[in-house]
Amino acid sequence: MRKKIILSELIQNISLTDMFLSFQDFDHIVLLNSNFYGKNEVQGNFYSHYDFIFGFGEINTCQAVQQNNFQHLKLFYNDLKDWLFGYFSYDLKNEIEKMRSKNFDGIGMPELYFFQPEIVIHSVNNIVTLEYFPYYTLESRIENILKRLAAGENKREKVQLQQIDVKTRISKEQYLEKIEMIQKYIHRGDIYEATFCQEFYSENVDIEPQQMYLKLNSLSPMPFSAFLKIGDKYLISASPERFLLKTKNVLLSQPMKGTAQRGKNSDEDALIKHKLSIDPKERSENVMIVDLVRNDLSHSAASGSVEVSELYGVYEFPGVFQMVSTVKSQLDTGFHFIDALKNAFPPGSMTGAPKIRAMEIIEDLESTKRGTFSGSLGYLSPEGDFDFNVIIRSILYNKKTQYLSFITGGAITANSIAENEYQESLLKAKAIFEALRL
């Protein structure tokens, strides 16, 4: 049983940024940051049970094996029934659907990785709590952490970030050609929709990942923002999208399809928001993925419990409006919650419909192995609840090889205009491009 300390009662004005910068010497770090979304009507139902969750240090780890990774994780969790932080790589699709991935991988992260943290710090309604195992972490170590936080010794000088030159894995012309190829598959009846992505990358680049996260989060504070460090590999995310949330026996997914650039003022915003809400192309993208998610959740749901609680909701984020729908279900008592994650994976908004054929086409046309991109990062709680994002709008970085990568794209339908899709893919990466500039 973990011991709990209410930090907010001991330390006044405790800062998430200060805590984040304090513990960068640990090999395993996860920060899941809601940026206080869901606290007002404008931000809608992107509620999180936590303002933030911060886990660092590792007691035990669960890494990808040759096969049956979800079962492997299930046994790992059942043995511990404790906090676990980690991710599912998109390429676990190969195990679920007997597929393959042959494309280039510049990052090299395992297909699955979870760890049991030494220390967890979380905030609920600004009440900040630290949890640890007395038998594992010495009281003197906790005392030193508290003294460090109280004294502000964790505050560090801001590191000057370098200018980063970004290359594309494919040219714009190739991107446009591949959109046309996807539309041929659609006209032929193979699929209705496919999410096509391209990689931007930089080689021989030395960055300070924690400073890069703070910069990206300041430019684009999102409800599923995240930072992950596993040894020399990093994920720096400004994700706006939830994959799957479990609260008791309720599952909730919020697929996001439909994007529009914000206006210059409130009047422009109102007009753009209205146009997005009635745009037939964006609505068709959204509803196809909603149907796919309904089907995914039904595999683990109690009979008749799958429902769409919101369709075509349009919400504002920094720089963009997004069309979001919400699908709920009750978890069938015959299923473990890890089964629900497996049955819904990969996130439907990043594949297409029908899901398997869309993933096959994506694999053939894309030039980069997605890896953790369009997979999912989050937590499993001791009570068996969880919350996982969709890994988009994210920087991946291998510090050892000094390779930096980010991937962006969009859903292609029969009505897509190739040039518009290309520009939308750049819009989604706008904050990352800004974060990589001086």
N, C-alpha and C positions, 0 to 999 in steps of 0.2 A: 504494500500500500504506500502510495506516495504521500509525503508530508507536504502541507500547503502553508505558504506564507503570503499574507496580503501585503504586497509591496507598496500599494498606494496608501496604506495606513502608516507605513514606516518612512517613506521617502516622498516629499512633496514635489509636485510638478515633474514627475518621472517622465522621461522622454523616450519614445520609441526609437528615434534616431540615435540617441546616446547608447541605448541598450544594443542596438544593431551594430554600432561601430565598436562596442566593447569586446565582442566575442569572436572577432574575425580570425583569431588564431586557432579556433577549433577546425578539425577536418570535416565535420558534418554540421551543417547549418541549414535550417529552413525558416523563412519568414513568410507567413501568409497574412496579407494586409488588406483589409476590406476598404480602407480609406473612408470608413464611416458611411458607405453607401447604404441605401435602404432606410435612411433615417428621415426622409421626407417624401412627399407625394411625387415630386419631379423625378426622383431616382427610382420610384416604383418598388417592385418586390425583390430587389437584389439583396435581401436581408441575409445577414450572416449571424450565426450564434456568437461570434467573437469579433471584437473590433480588430484584433490581430492575434495571431498565435506565433510564438517564436520557440523553436526547439533547437538545442545544440548539444554537441557531444553524442557519442553513440555507445550504447551498452551492447546491443545485438543488431545485426544487419541481415536482411533478406535480399539476396541478389538473384538475377535471372539464372535459370537452369535450362537444360536442353529442351524440356517440354513440361507441360502441366504447370505453368507458372502461377496461374490463379489458384490452383490447388495448393501449390507450394506456399503461397502467401496466406491462404486460409489456415493451413496447419500452423504456420508461424504465429499468426494472430491468436488463434485458439490457445496456443501454448502460453502466450504472454498476457493477453487481455489488458493491454496497456496502450498508451499513445504510440502510434506509428506515423511517421512522415515519409512521403516518397512519391513515386510517379509510375505511371504505366506508359511505355513507349508506344507510339502509333504502330510500330512494326510487330507488336504482339498479335496483330491481325493475321500474321502468317501462321501462328499457332491455332488461333480460333477458327480460321477458315481454310487452312491448308494452302496458304499462298506463299509467296517468296518476295524477297527484296534484293535487287542486284545493283542498285544505284550507288553512287559515290557517297561516302560518309566521312566528313571531315572532323567530327567531334568524338565519336566512339564511345558514347554513353551506353551502359547496359540497358537491355530492353525492359527490365523491371528493377527497381531498387527502393527498398524501404528500410528505415532504421528506427530502433527504439531509442529515444533521446535520453541523455543523462538528465537534462534539465529542461523543463517546459515553462515558458512565461506566456500568459494569455491575459487578455483584457476583455471584460464584458461590462458594457455600460460604464466604461472608465474605471472599473475596479480591476486592478492589475494584480495577478496572482502568480507566484512562483511555486512549482511543484518539483520535488526531487525524492529519491529513495535514500533514507538515512543510512541504510546498510551499504550503499554504493558510494555515495558522495559524503565526504567528511563534513561535519558541522563547521569546521574551521574554513573549509573551502567556500561554503555558503556565506559565512561571515565576511570573508574577503570580498566576495561578489557584492554583498550589500554595502560594504564600506566604499567600494569602488564606485558604485552607482550613486550613493549618497554624496560622495565627495566630488563627483563630476570628473573623476580621473580618466574616464573613458572618452572624454571629448578630445578629438584629434583635429589637427589642422587639415583644411580642405586640400586634397591632392589635385594638382592641375592635370586635367585629362588631355591626352594628345589628340591631334587631328587624325582621323582614321579614313583612309581611302578605301572605298567599297567597290567591289567588282560584281558583275552579274554572271551567274553560271550559264545562262542562255541569253541571247540577244532579244531585243524587243520584237524583231521580225519573227524569230523562232516562237516567241510567246504567242503572237497573233496567229501564226500558222497552226499551232497546237490547239488553240481555241476553235479554229475552223475544223480541225480533225475531230474534236469532241462533238461539235455540232453535227458532223456526219454520222457519228455513232447514234446521236439522238434522233436524227431524221430516219435512220435505219431501224429504230425501235429497240436498240440495245439498252439504252438508259433514258431517263428523263432529265437527269441533272448530274453534274460531276464537279467537285471542287478541285480546281487545278492551281498549282502553286509553283513558284520559282524561288531560287536561293540567291541571296546577296551575301557576299563573304569578304573577308580580309585576312591576309596571311602575314605572319611575322609581326603581329601586333601585340604590344604589352599594355594591358589596361589594369586599372584598379577596379575589380568587379563591384565592390561595395559602393564605391563612389559613382560608378555607372548606374547602379540600381537607384541610388538616391536622385540622380539627375533625371533618369527616365521617369521615375515616379513623380517628380515635381512637374515634369512636362505633361504627363499623362496618368494622373491618379485614377486607378480603375478598381472596381469591386473585387477583382480576383488577382490583384497584384501579388507577385511572389519573387522570392530570392531563394535559390538553392545552391549550396556548395557541397560537393562530395569530392574530397581530395582536391585534385587540380582541375575539376570540371565544374562549370557553373551554368545556371539558368537564371536569366534576369528578365522578368516577365511583367508586362502591363496588360494582362488579359482582362477583357471586359465580360467574358463568357463563362457561365457555369455549365459543367458537364452533368454532374449528378450530386444531389444532396440527400442524405438520409437522416430523418429525425424520428426516433422510435421506429414505427413500422411504415412511415410515409416516405416515399421516394419522389423527388422533384427534379425535373430536367428543364433547362431553359435554352433551347436552341436559338441561335442568333443568325438570321439571314436577312439581308437588306441594309444597305449603307448609304448615307448621304452626307456630304460635307456641310458643316455648320455655316450659318450666315455671318454677316458682319455686324448685325444688330438683332434686337429681339423681334422686330417686324420680319426681317428676312428669315430668322429662325422659325417663326410660326408658319410662314409660307412653305419652307422646305420640309418641315415636319409634316404638314398636311399632305403635301405632294407625295412624300414617301409612304404615308399611311394608306394612300389609295392607288399607288403605282401597281398596275397589274403584273408587271414582270417581277417586282420585288415580292409581291404577295404570293405569286406562284412559286418562287424560290422557297419562301418561308413555309408555305403549307405542305410542300412535298417533303421537307425535312421534318415537319411536325408529324406527318403520317408515318415516316420512318421511325421517329423516336417513340411514337405510340406503339408501334410494332415491337421495337426493342424492349420497352418496359413490360409489355404484355407477357414476355417469356418468363418473368419472375413475379408477376402480379397476381394478387387474389382475383378471382373471376369477377369481371364486370367493374373493376376498380379504376381502370385507366380513364382519365378525363383530361380535357384541355381546358384549363382554368382561365387562360388568357390567350387570345389569338391576335396577331398583328399589333402587339403593343409597340409603340415607338418611344424610345427613351434617349435622353441627351447625355453625351459623354464629351470629354474634352476633344474638340475638333470635329466630331461626327455625331450624327443620329444613327441609331441602330434599331432595326425591327426585331423584336424578341417575342417569342411565345413561351408559355409555361405549360408543361405536361406533368400530371401527377398520377401516382398509383399507390396502392397498398401492397407491401411486400407479402407474398404468400408465405405462410409459416413453414412450408416445406423447403424453402430456399434459404441458404446462408446469404448474408448481405454481400459477400464477395462474389457470389453467383450473379447477383443483380448487376454488379459492376461489369463482370465478364459478358453478360448477355446484352448489355447496352454498348459495349466497346467495339471499335473506336467511336468517338463522338460522331453522330450522324451528320452534324453540320459541316464536318471536314471530309466527308466521303462523297455522298451523292445517293441517287436512287435509280434502280435497286442497288442496295449497298454493296454486295459482293462484286457485281459486274463493274460498278463504278470504281471500286478499289483496284480491280485488275487493269482498267484503262488508265487510271491515275499512275499506277506503277510503270506502265509501258511508256507514257508520255513525259513524265517528270524526269529530271536529270539528277536529282539529289535524293538520297534516302532520307525520309522525314525524321526518323529517330524519335526523339522526345517531342518534336514539333507536331502539333495536332493530337498529341497524346493527352495525358491528364496528370496534374499534380495536386496533392492535397493531404488530408489527414484521416486517420482512423482513430476514434476515441476509445477509452476504456469501456464505455457503455455500448459500443457497437454502432455509434453514429459516424457519419463521415460527410465531408464536403470536398469535391474535386472540381477544379477548373478545366477549361480547354486551353491547352498551351498554344496560344497565338500571340501576336504582337510581342514577340519574345526574342531576346538575344541568347545564343548559346556560345559558350567560350571554353576552349581547352587551353589552360594556362601553360601546360607543358609544351604543347606544339605551337602555341601562340596563334591558333586558328579561331577566328570569330565568324559566326554565321547567324543570319536570320532569314526566315522564309515567310513569304506572303502570297496571297492569291485570292480567289473568289469562286463563287458558284457559277457555273456555266449552264445556261438553258438554251432552248431553241430560239428564244427572243433576245439573247445576249448580243450586244454589239462589241466586237473584239477590242476596238480602241477604248471604249468606255470601261471594259473589264480591266484592261491594262492600267488605266488611270486610277481605277478604284483600288487596285492592288498597291499602287504607290501611296495612295491616301492612307491606307491602313498602316503603312510603315512610316508615316510622316514623323511621328514622335521619335521613333528609333533613329531615323536619319538625323534629326535635330540633336538627339543625345550623343551621337557619334561625332558631331561637329564641335569645335571649340566655342 
